[in-house]
Amino acid sequence: MRILFDTNIILDVLLNRKKFVEISSNLVGMVESKKIEGYLCATTIATLDYLIVKAVNRKQANIEIKKLLTIFNIAEVNSIVLELSVNSAFGDFEDAVQYYSGECCKVEGLVTRNTKDYKNTNLPIYTPDELCGIVTINQHGKA
C-alpha cells in the first residue's frame, strides 16, 4: 500500500507529541518493516529540517533527515505539482502541494490527523487509526 504521510505524522514522532506519538510511531514502523510503502513530500523534508533545527539543533536535524531518507520514498515537487496546487480549491497551499505530489507519484492514499484539510479529493484520506486498522487487517488476510 503506497501512502503519503502528512508532515504532522512525522512531527508526532520526532517531537514526541504525547497524545499522538504511539500511533504515529506504529505507522512509521510499518514503513520500516515494509508493510506500507511510505512517501514524504519533498517539501516535508525541508519543513522538518527547519523545525528540528529550531527545536533541537543542526546536528540532530541532519541525523533525523538522513534516517527519514532511508525509510521513506520522496514524492517530488515539480512545476506540474505546483500548478495543480495553486489552481486547486485547497484552502492551504502546503496541503495542496503535499496532496498533488502524492497524486502525481501514484500513491494510494494519504495519512493525516487533519482530514478536514483534504475534502473533495480523489485519493482516500486516512486518519492514523484508520490506516493502522486497514494495514493490520490486510496483514492477517481478512480483507
C-alpha positions, 0 to 999 in steps of 0.5 A: 500500500503506497501512502503519503504521510502528512508532515504532522505524522512525522512531527508526532514522532520526532517531537514526541507529541504525547497524545499522538506519538504511539500511533504515529510511531506504529505507522512509521514502523510499518514503513520500516518493516515494509508493510506500507510503502511510505512517501514524504513530500519533498517539501516535508523534508525541508519543513522538518529540517527547519523545525528540528533545527529550531527545536533541537539543533543542526546536528540532530536535524541532519541525523533525523533527515538522513534516517527519514531518507532511508525509510521513506520514498520522496514524492517530488515537487515539480512545476506540474505539482505546483500548478495543480496546487495553486489552481486547486480549491485547497484552502492551504497551499502546503496541503495542496502541494503535499496532496498533488505530489502524492497524486502525481507519484501514484500513491494510494492514499494519504495519512493525516490527523487533519482530514478536514484539510483534504475534502473533495479529493480523489485519493482516500484520506486516512486518519492514523487509526484508520490506516493502522486498522486497514494495514493490520487487517490486510496483514492477517488476510481478512480483507 
